Amino acid sequence: MILQEVARGKGNREIAEILLMSQRTVEYNLTRIFGKLNVRSRAEAIIEAKRLGLIPNEDFI
C-alpha cells in the first residue's frame, strides 16, 4: 500500500494521512521496504517493485 502511494507521487505526510498512521511510521516502513528491495531511493523502489509485479500499471502517475 505504501509503495502504491509512492508510485502515485505522494509524499510521506500525504501517505500517512491516507493510511491513518504517523509520518514516522511511513518513513520507517519505507526504510524497511528499501532494504528488502535492495534499493536506495523512492525511484529505485518503484522501478524494482514494478519489475517484481508488486505495483500494477494503473498506480503509476
Stockholm file with secondary structure:
# STOCKHOLM 1.0

chainA/1-61         MILQEVARGKGNREIAEILLMSQRTVEYNLTRIFGKLNVRSRAEAIIEAKRLGLIPNEDFI
#=GR chainA/1-61 SS CHHHHHHTTCCHHHHHHHHTSCHHHHHHHHHHHHHHHTCSSHHHHHHHHHHTTCSCGGGCC
#=GC SS_cons        CHHHHHHTTCCHHHHHHHHTSCHHHHHHHHHHHHHHHTCSSHHHHHHHHHHTTCSCGGGCC
//
